[in-house]
Amino acid sequence: QVQLVESGGGLVQPGGSLRLSCATSQSISSIAFMGWYRQAPGKQRELVAAILNGGSIKYLDNVKDRFTISSDNAKNTMYLQMTSLKAEDTAVYYCNVQFSMKYYWGQGTQVTVSS
C-alpha cells in the first residue's frame, strides 16, 4: 500500500502561482510512475504532468512552459509548480503513482484561479 497526502491548493488570481505537494509513504526511488492529474467540473480527469520510469517527463500541451513537475527523493515528495495560472486551470488536482504494478491516488486538492 502507498499513502499519498496532497497539499498546496487554494485560491489564486490569474497570473499567479501555486506549488502542489504530494508526500508518499514509499520511497520515490521505488516508484515507477509519478503524475499529476486534474478534473474540472463536468470534465474528464486528464493527465497534466508525469515523470515516467527512466526519468522522462511529459506535460499536457496547454501547461507546457507554465507547470513543472519534480520530486525530492530525500523527502519522498513530488511537486507541481504552477505559474501563470489561468481560469481554465481551475480543477481538483490529484497525484498518482504506480508502485508494485498498482496505481494509487491522492485525496485531491482544489485549485481555483479567479479574480
Secondary structure, 3 states (H helix, E strand, C coil): CCCEEEECCEEECCCCCEEEEEEECCCHHHCCEEEEEEECCCCCCEEEEEECCCCCEEECHHHCCCEEEEEECCCCEEEEEECCCCHHHCEEEEEEEEECCEEEECCCEEEEECC
